[in-house]
Amino acid sequence: MTSIVAKQNGRFQVRWELPNGAEGVRRRGSKTFETKLDAEIFCSFVHPDAHRRVADVDFEKGMLSWIDYRLAAGLINAKTAERQMNIANNFGRAIGDKKLILLKSDDLTKAQVTFKKIGAAAGRPFAARTSRQHFAVGKKFCAFLAKAGMIAGNPFDAIDVPKALIERVVAPQEDRVETLLELAGASLSCGGLLWLIIVLISQTGLRRGEALALRWGDLDSGAGCLLIHRALMQTRASVTEKKPKTEAGHRKVALADWLVALLQAHRDAQTALRRAAGLAAGADDYVFGDAEGAPLFPNRVSGMVAYLKRRAGWPKRAKGLHGLRHRFATLLCRSALPISDIAKVLGHADASFTLRTYVHADEEVVPTAGLIPTPRITGAPSAAAKPGAGKAGVVTPGSRTRGTGTPGAAKTRAVKAAAGRTGAGKAGAELPPAAALARAQDTIRTPTPRRTLR
């Protein structure tokens, strides 16, 4: 039996019963944690039947229990839990039923080779990025066990995971976006709503799940804005709603007048179709719903956009709907909108992340000519300089000049003196003539090389 006791110092102590010792002496184990959540997670890993910890079970079972509790505690969503459960299953196939307390770094090194075999058998070899994701989740699990004192150390610390070459997403060009809209307008997939979905995301920068989770109650036609406070998430089981990706995702997004009119026309057409089918229409209906009012599957929408963008000739690094979000941020930045405002519109908590990840330069040469004021150039060297005088401003090792300062400083004084005699030192005056520059260069003597003592 286990229990959690709150201490006076604000910590939480977990107590569990142990088998009686010699002469029937009662024994009890205990461990103190900083937060109640850590104590509850620790309790979930204690076996009440054998009074053993999770270190005595194999890696896969322990990791699945850890994921189940994190899902029940609301630390991860269902989609993340599903992905991490697949990772736990792959670890179980790679490591086997080896106990956590006996797990070593050599076992994890062999697991990397097994991962490649698992991917090859499925016809899709593991990429370096996939392996990094597997080991990142496993390392986080073992780090929790090591922090709680269930295992001696983290075996993942001694593993060199292959580096993943992450391709940077690029924003699509304007002509490619227009071609995509033409193809989407002629497509009847997703109930003929694909064109409107692309238009809305390209004009607002919404995430895919945020756009597909919109209901008519979120549209304020009078103020011309959208209220974003939910998103769609697709798993193998179903499509469910969740909170936005971050706290900054709760926001209002402004709409252009023509986009409000376009959405209102779509609502009128949708209401007429639903009433003709004998269905009620209201503010809780999805903006992008099927004939029965159910939301569209996000993966299906992304699949159709990916097919159309290949036909439109988009580059591989220009992602589909997410690439439109990058394009939206890039155009806002070019319009001189402050980066803090752009991050707020996109739902980012960190403006530096927006600038670093979502703002892109053109693939071609950036047109910077004419943006910098042209300086007033005076005292430029003439092509009629005296031959043999050497290159202006070049200092050779061991060289000396008459007077104080460097050769460059001596030449500057000579040019100023010559310019003063010709009137070229005044503001706006013409450049000094070649004769003045020649006289100035005559004042700079070429140093005589020293004799080497024998």
C-alpha positions as CSV (number, residue, x, y, z in Angstrom):
1,M,0.0,0.0,0.0
2,T,1.3,3.4,-0.9
3,S,0.4,6.9,0.3
4,I,1.4,10.5,-0.2
5,V,2.0,12.7,2.8
6,A,2.4,16.5,2.6
7,K,5.3,17.8,4.6
8,Q,5.5,21.1,6.4
9,N,8.3,22.3,4.2
10,G,6.1,22.1,1.1
11,R,7.4,18.8,-0.2
12,F,5.5,15.5,-0.6
13,Q,6.7,12.2,0.8
14,V,5.7,8.8,-0.7
15,R,5.4,5.9,1.7
16,W,5.0,2.3,0.8
17,E,4.9,-0.9,2.8
18,L,7.6,-3.5,2.6
19,P,7.6,-7.2,3.6
20,N,8.3,-7.7,7.3
21,G,11.8,-8.2,8.3
22,A,13.4,-10.6,10.9
23,E,11.2,-11.3,13.9
24,G,8.2,-9.7,12.2
25,V,9.6,-6.2,12.3
26,R,7.5,-3.9,10.1
27,R,9.3,-2.1,7.4
28,R,8.3,0.8,5.2
29,G,10.0,2.7,2.4
30,S,9.7,6.4,1.7
31,K,10.9,9.0,-0.8
32,T,10.4,12.8,-0.9
33,F,9.6,14.9,-4.0
34,E,9.4,18.6,-4.7
35,T,5.9,18.5,-6.3
36,K,2.9,16.4,-5.8
37,L,2.8,15.5,-9.5
38,D,6.2,13.8,-9.2
39,A,5.0,11.9,-6.1
40,E,1.9,10.7,-7.9
41,I,3.9,9.6,-10.9
42,F,6.2,7.7,-8.6
43,C,3.2,6.0,-6.9
44,S,1.9,4.9,-10.3
45,F,5.2,2.9,-10.8
46,V,5.1,1.0,-7.5
47,H,3.7,-2.5,-7.8
48,P,1.3,-3.1,-4.9
49,D,1.4,-6.9,-5.2
50,A,5.2,-7.5,-5.0
51,H,6.2,-4.1,-3.6
52,R,8.7,-3.6,-6.4
53,R,9.5,-0.5,-8.4
54,V,9.4,0.0,-12.2
55,A,13.1,-0.8,-12.5
56,D,12.2,-4.4,-12.1
57,V,10.0,-4.5,-15.2
58,D,11.1,-4.3,-18.8
59,F,11.6,-1.1,-20.8
60,E,8.5,-1.3,-22.9
61,K,6.0,-1.9,-20.0
62,G,7.6,0.8,-17.9
63,M,7.5,3.3,-20.7
64,L,3.9,2.5,-21.5
65,S,2.9,3.0,-17.9
66,W,4.7,6.3,-17.9
67,I,2.9,7.5,-21.1
68,D,-0.5,6.4,-19.7
69,Y,-0.1,8.4,-16.6
70,R,1.2,11.5,-18.5
71,L,-1.9,11.3,-20.7
72,A,-4.2,10.9,-17.7
73,A,-2.6,13.8,-15.9
74,G,-3.0,16.1,-19.0
75,L,0.7,16.5,-19.6
76,I,0.4,15.3,-23.2
77,N,-2.5,15.0,-25.7
78,A,-3.8,11.9,-27.3
79,K,-1.8,12.3,-30.5
80,T,1.5,12.7,-28.6
81,A,0.6,9.7,-26.5
82,E,-0.1,7.6,-29.6
83,R,3.2,8.5,-31.2
84,Q,5.1,7.8,-28.0
85,M,3.4,4.4,-27.6
86,N,4.6,3.5,-31.0
87,I,8.1,4.4,-29.9
88,A,7.7,2.3,-26.8
89,N,6.6,-0.7,-28.9
90,N,9.7,-0.2,-31.2
91,F,11.9,-0.2,-28.2
92,G,10.3,-3.4,-27.0
93,R,11.1,-5.0,-30.3
94,A,14.6,-3.8,-30.3
95,I,15.6,-4.4,-26.6
96,G,13.3,-7.3,-25.7
97,D,12.2,-8.0,-22.2
98,K,15.3,-6.8,-20.6
99,K,14.8,-5.2,-17.1
100,L,15.2,-1.5,-16.8
101,I,17.6,-2.0,-13.9
102,L,19.9,-4.1,-16.1
103,L,19.7,-1.8,-19.2
104,K,23.1,-0.6,-20.4
105,S,24.3,1.7,-23.1
106,D,25.4,-1.2,-25.3
107,D,21.8,-2.4,-25.5
108,L,20.8,1.0,-26.8
109,T,23.6,0.9,-29.4
110,K,22.3,-2.4,-30.7
111,A,18.8,-0.9,-30.7
112,Q,19.9,1.7,-33.3
113,V,20.8,-1.2,-35.7
114,T,17.5,-2.9,-34.9
115,F,15.6,0.2,-35.7
116,K,17.0,0.3,-39.2
117,K,16.0,-3.4,-39.7
118,I,12.5,-2.6,-38.5
119,G,12.1,0.2,-40.9
120,A,13.6,-1.8,-43.8
121,A,11.2,-4.6,-43.1
122,A,8.3,-2.2,-43.3
123,G,9.6,-0.7,-46.6
124,R,10.4,2.6,-45.0
125,P,13.9,2.8,-43.4
126,F,14.3,4.9,-40.3
127,A,15.7,8.3,-41.0
128,A,18.1,10.1,-38.7
129,R,15.4,12.4,-37.5
130,T,13.1,9.4,-36.6
131,S,15.9,7.8,-34.6
132,R,16.5,11.1,-32.7
133,Q,12.8,11.2,-31.8
134,H,12.9,7.7,-30.5
135,F,16.0,8.3,-28.3
136,A,14.7,11.7,-27.2
137,V,11.5,10.1,-25.7
138,G,13.5,7.2,-24.2
139,K,16.0,9.6,-22.7
140,K,13.3,11.6,-21.1
141,F,11.7,8.5,-19.6
142,C,15.0,7.3,-18.1
143,A,15.8,10.8,-16.9
144,F,12.6,10.8,-14.9
145,L,13.5,7.4,-13.4
146,A,17.0,8.5,-12.6
147,K,15.7,11.7,-10.9
148,A,13.3,9.7,-8.8
149,G,16.1,7.3,-7.8
150,M,14.5,4.3,-9.5
151,I,17.7,3.6,-11.5
152,A,21.3,4.6,-10.9
153,G,21.8,6.7,-14.0
154,N,20.5,7.5,-17.4
155,P,21.9,5.0,-20.0
156,F,21.0,7.3,-22.9
157,D,23.7,9.8,-21.8
158,A,26.5,7.7,-23.3
159,I,24.7,7.3,-26.7
160,D,25.8,9.2,-29.8
161,V,22.5,9.7,-31.7
162,P,23.0,10.5,-35.5
163,K,22.4,14.1,-36.3
164,A,19.3,14.9,-38.3
165,L,19.5,17.2,-41.3
166,I,16.4,19.3,-40.8
167,E,15.4,21.0,-44.0
168,R,14.3,24.6,-43.6
169,V,10.8,25.3,-44.8
170,V,10.6,27.9,-47.5
171,A,7.8,30.2,-48.4
172,P,6.1,29.5,-51.8
173,Q,6.3,32.2,-54.5
174,E,3.3,34.2,-55.5
175,D,2.8,32.6,-58.9
176,R,2.9,29.1,-57.3
177,V,0.2,30.1,-54.9
178,E,-2.0,31.4,-57.7
179,T,-1.5,28.1,-59.5
180,L,-2.4,26.2,-56.4
181,L,-5.6,28.2,-56.0
182,E,-6.6,27.5,-59.6
183,L,-6.1,23.8,-59.2
184,A,-8.0,23.8,-55.8
185,G,-10.9,25.8,-57.4
186,A,-11.3,23.0,-60.0
187,S,-11.1,20.2,-57.4
188,L,-14.2,18.7,-55.8
189,S,-12.3,17.1,-52.9
190,C,-13.2,17.8,-49.3
191,G,-16.7,18.8,-50.4
192,G,-15.4,21.6,-52.7
193,L,-14.1,23.5,-49.6
194,L,-10.4,23.1,-50.4
195,W,-10.2,26.4,-52.2
196,L,-11.7,28.4,-49.4
197,I,-9.5,26.7,-46.8
198,I,-6.3,27.6,-48.8
199,V,-7.6,31.2,-49.2
200,L,-8.3,31.6,-45.4
201,I,-4.9,30.2,-44.3
202,S,-3.0,32.2,-46.8
203,Q,-4.7,35.4,-45.6
204,T,-4.6,34.8,-41.8
205,G,-1.7,32.4,-41.2
206,L,-3.8,30.0,-39.2
207,R,-2.5,26.5,-38.3
208,R,-4.3,23.7,-40.1
209,G,-6.0,22.4,-36.9
210,E,-7.1,26.0,-36.0
211,A,-8.7,26.6,-39.4
212,L,-10.5,23.3,-39.5
213,A,-11.8,23.7,-35.9
214,L,-13.5,27.1,-36.6
215,R,-17.2,27.3,-35.9
216,W,-19.6,30.1,-37.1
217,G,-19.8,31.4,-33.6
218,D,-16.1,32.2,-33.8
219,L,-16.7,34.7,-36.7
220,D,-17.4,38.3,-35.7
221,S,-18.6,39.8,-39.0
222,G,-19.2,43.3,-37.4
223,A,-15.6,43.5,-36.0
224,G,-14.1,41.6,-38.9
225,C,-12.1,39.1,-36.9
226,L,-11.9,35.4,-35.9
227,L,-11.7,34.1,-32.4
228,I,-9.1,31.3,-32.2
229,H,-9.4,29.1,-29.1
230,R,-9.5,25.5,-30.3
231,A,-7.8,23.2,-32.8
232,L,-8.6,19.8,-34.4
233,M,-6.4,16.8,-33.7
234,Q,-6.6,13.6,-35.7
235,T,-5.5,10.2,-34.3
236,R,-6.1,6.7,-35.5
237,A,-9.3,6.5,-33.6
238,S,-11.0,9.7,-34.4
239,V,-10.9,13.5,-34.8
240,T,-11.1,15.4,-31.5
241,E,-10.8,19.0,-30.4
242,K,-8.0,20.4,-28.2
243,K,-6.6,23.7,-27.0
244,P,-4.3,25.7,-29.2
245,K,-0.7,24.7,-29.4
246,T,0.4,27.3,-26.9
247,E,-1.2,29.8,-24.6
248,A,-0.4,32.5,-27.1
249,G,-2.6,30.6,-29.5
250,H,-5.7,32.1,-27.9
251,R,-6.0,35.2,-30.0
252,K,-8.1,37.2,-32.4
253,V,-7.2,37.4,-36.0
254,A,-8.3,40.3,-38.2
255,L,-10.0,39.7,-41.6
256,A,-10.2,41.8,-44.7
257,D,-13.7,43.0,-45.7
258,W,-13.7,40.9,-48.9
259,L,-12.8,37.8,-46.8
260,V,-15.6,38.4,-44.4
261,A,-18.0,38.7,-47.3
262,L,-16.7,35.5,-48.8
263,L,-17.1,33.6,-45.5
264,Q,-20.6,35.0,-45.1
265,A,-21.6,33.9,-48.6
266,H,-20.3,30.4,-47.8
267,R,-22.3,30.4,-44.6
268,D,-25.5,31.2,-46.5
269,A,-24.9,28.5,-49.0
270,Q,-24.1,26.0,-46.2
271,T,-27.3,26.9,-44.3
272,A,-29.5,26.5,-47.4
273,L,-28.0,23.0,-48.0
274,R,-28.5,21.9,-44.4
275,R,-32.1,23.1,-44.3
276,A,-32.8,21.4,-47.6
277,A,-31.5,18.1,-46.1
278,G,-33.7,18.6,-43.0
279,L,-30.8,19.5,-40.7
280,A,-30.6,22.4,-38.3
281,A,-28.1,25.2,-38.8
282,G,-26.6,27.3,-36.0
283,A,-23.5,29.0,-34.6
284,D,-22.0,25.7,-33.4
285,D,-21.7,24.3,-37.0
286,Y,-18.2,23.9,-38.3
287,V,-17.2,26.4,-41.0
288,F,-15.5,23.6,-42.9
289,G,-17.8,20.6,-42.2
290,D,-19.1,17.8,-44.3
291,A,-22.8,17.3,-45.4
292,E,-23.7,16.0,-42.0
293,G,-21.9,18.8,-40.1
294,A,-18.9,16.7,-38.9
295,P,-15.4,18.3,-39.2
296,L,-13.1,17.4,-42.0
297,F,-10.2,15.1,-41.4
298,P,-7.0,17.2,-41.1
299,N,-4.8,14.5,-42.7
300,R,-7.1,14.2,-45.7
301,V,-7.0,18.0,-46.3
302,S,-3.2,18.0,-46.0
303,G,-3.0,15.1,-48.4
304,M,-5.0,16.8,-51.1
305,V,-3.0,20.0,-50.7
306,A,0.2,18.1,-51.0
307,Y,-1.0,16.5,-54.2
308,L,-2.1,19.8,-55.7
309,K,1.2,21.6,-54.7
310,R,3.2,19.0,-56.6
311,R,1.1,19.6,-59.7
312,A,1.6,23.4,-59.2
313,G,5.4,22.9,-59.2
314,W,6.1,23.8,-55.6
315,P,9.6,23.0,-54.4
316,K,9.8,20.1,-51.9
317,R,10.8,22.4,-49.0
318,A,7.7,24.5,-49.5
319,K,5.3,22.7,-47.4
320,G,1.6,22.7,-48.2
321,L,-0.7,24.5,-45.7
322,H,2.1,25.2,-43.3
323,G,4.1,26.8,-46.2
324,L,1.2,29.2,-46.6
325,R,1.7,30.1,-42.9
326,H,5.4,30.9,-43.6
327,R,4.5,33.0,-46.6
328,F,2.0,35.0,-44.6
329,A,4.6,35.8,-41.9
330,T,7.2,36.7,-44.6
331,L,4.8,39.1,-46.3
332,L,3.9,40.8,-43.0
333,C,7.6,41.3,-42.2
334,R,8.2,42.9,-45.6
335,S,5.3,45.3,-44.9
336,A,7.3,46.7,-42.0
337,L,5.0,45.3,-39.3
338,P,6.8,44.9,-36.0
339,I,7.9,41.4,-35.4
340,S,6.2,41.3,-32.0
341,D,2.8,42.0,-33.7
342,I,3.6,39.3,-36.3
343,A,4.3,36.8,-33.5
344,K,1.0,37.7,-31.8
345,V,-1.0,37.2,-35.0
346,L,0.7,33.8,-35.6
347,G,0.1,32.7,-32.0
348,H,3.8,32.5,-31.0
349,A,4.9,33.3,-27.5
350,D,8.5,34.1,-28.6
351,A,9.0,36.8,-31.3
352,S,12.6,35.7,-31.9
353,F,11.3,32.2,-32.9
354,T,9.0,33.9,-35.4
355,L,11.8,35.9,-36.9
356,R,14.2,33.0,-37.0
357,T,11.9,30.3,-38.4
358,Y,9.0,31.9,-40.2
359,V,10.5,34.9,-42.0
360,H,12.3,34.0,-45.2
361,A,14.3,35.8,-47.9
362,D,13.8,35.2,-51.6
363,E,15.8,32.4,-53.1
364,E,17.1,34.9,-55.7
365,V,19.3,38.0,-55.1
366,V,17.8,40.3,-52.5
367,P,17.2,43.7,-54.1
368,T,19.2,46.0,-51.8
369,A,20.4,48.4,-54.4
370,G,19.1,51.9,-53.8
371,L,18.1,51.3,-50.2
372,I,21.4,52.8,-48.7
373,P,22.0,56.5,-49.3
374,T,24.8,57.3,-51.8
375,P,27.7,58.9,-49.9
376,R,29.5,62.0,-51.2
377,I,32.9,60.8,-52.5
378,T,35.8,63.2,-52.4
379,G,39.5,62.8,-52.7
380,A,39.3,59.6,-54.8
381,P,42.7,58.5,-56.3
382,S,43.2,59.3,-59.9
383,A,44.2,56.9,-62.7
384,A,46.9,59.4,-63.8
385,A,49.0,58.8,-60.6
386,K,52.7,58.9,-61.0
387,P,53.9,55.4,-62.1
388,G,56.4,53.7,-59.9
389,A,55.1,55.5,-56.8
390,G,53.7,52.2,-55.6
391,K,50.1,51.3,-54.6
392,A,48.4,53.9,-52.5
393,G,47.8,52.8,-48.9
394,V,50.0,49.7,-49.1
395,V,52.4,49.2,-46.2
396,T,55.2,46.8,-46.6
397,P,56.9,45.0,-43.7
398,G,59.7,47.1,-42.2
399,S,58.8,50.2,-44.2
400,R,59.3,53.7,-42.8
401,T,58.1,57.2,-43.7
402,R,59.5,60.6,-43.0
403,G,57.8,62.3,-40.1
404,T,55.4,60.8,-37.6
405,G,52.5,58.5,-38.2
406,T,51.9,55.7,-40.8
407,P,52.3,56.0,-44.6
408,G,48.6,56.2,-44.9
409,A,48.5,59.1,-42.4
410,A,51.3,60.9,-44.3
411,K,49.6,60.5,-47.6
412,T,46.4,61.9,-46.1
413,R,48.1,65.0,-44.9
414,A,49.7,65.5,-48.3
415,V,46.4,65.1,-50.1
416,K,44.8,67.5,-47.8
417,A,47.6,70.0,-48.3
418,A,47.3,69.6,-52.1
419,A,43.6,69.8,-52.0
420,G,43.8,73.0,-49.9
421,R,45.9,74.7,-52.6
422,T,43.5,73.7,-55.3
423,G,40.3,74.4,-53.4
424,A,39.2,70.7,-53.3
425,G,39.0,70.5,-49.5
426,K,35.8,72.6,-49.4
427,A,32.5,70.8,-49.1
428,G,31.0,70.2,-52.5
429,A,34.1,71.1,-54.4
430,E,35.4,69.1,-57.3
431,L,37.9,66.3,-57.0
432,P,41.6,67.4,-56.9
433,P,43.3,67.3,-60.3
434,A,45.9,64.7,-61.3
435,A,48.7,67.2,-60.8
436,A,47.7,67.8,-57.2
437,L,47.6,64.1,-56.5
438,A,51.0,63.6,-58.2
439,R,52.5,66.3,-56.0
440,A,51.0,64.7,-52.9
441,Q,52.5,61.4,-53.8
442,D,55.9,62.9,-54.3
443,T,55.9,63.9,-50.6
444,I,55.7,60.2,-49.6
445,R,59.2,58.8,-49.9
446,T,59.8,55.1,-50.5
447,P,62.0,53.9,-47.6
448,T,65.5,52.7,-48.2
449,P,66.0,49.1,-47.2
450,R,68.3,48.5,-44.3
451,R,71.7,47.0,-44.7
452,T,72.2,43.6,-43.2
453,L,75.2,43.3,-40.9
454,R,77.5,40.5,-41.8
